[in-house]
Amino acid sequence: MSDFPYARFNSDDLILRDELAIDRTLLANERTLLAYLRSGVALLIAGVSIIHFSQEGWFWAVGIACIPTGVITGMVGMARFRKMNRSISIARRQSKTKELGNVGPSPEA
């Protein structure tokens, strides 16, 4: 199976509905990235707060565990965003190529 999720669609068959779906997918991808980053920052803040305010050793261990988990969460979100963004860009280019190919005088004219 291809790494490109839109490979099964022919660029000549894309219509306005399909182009709008690509735009919605782009926005959903950005929204997902922001959710990953928000979760990563929340884990970082939680880790630092727990370390700062805790007196017990096991609380301190939980705080220490939250910090790398937050960093990893942000990195995973960025990696997934970049991978999906590449796929969306390819689909957009195919859509734009089709659109530009249809502009201009027809060969029969």
C-alpha positions, 0 to 999 in steps of 0.5 A: 500500500502507498504512503500517499493516502490520496494515491487512489484518486485520479487528479482528473477526477477531482471536483470542487467537493474534493478540493474542499475536502483537501482544505478541510483535511489541512485544517484538521491536520493543523488542529491536531498539531495544536492539540499535540502541542497543547498536551505537550506543554501541559505535561511540561508545566505539570512536571515543573509544578509537581517538582517545584511544589512537592515534598515527597520523593515519589511526587518528584519522580512523577514530575520528572517523568512528565517532562520528557513525556511532554517533549516526546508528545510535542515531537510526535505531533510535529512528526505526524503533522509533517508527514500528513502535510506532505501528503496533503501538499501532493494532493493539492499540487495534483488538484492545482495542476488539473485546474491549470490544465483546464484554463485556456482555450480548448484545442478544438477552438 
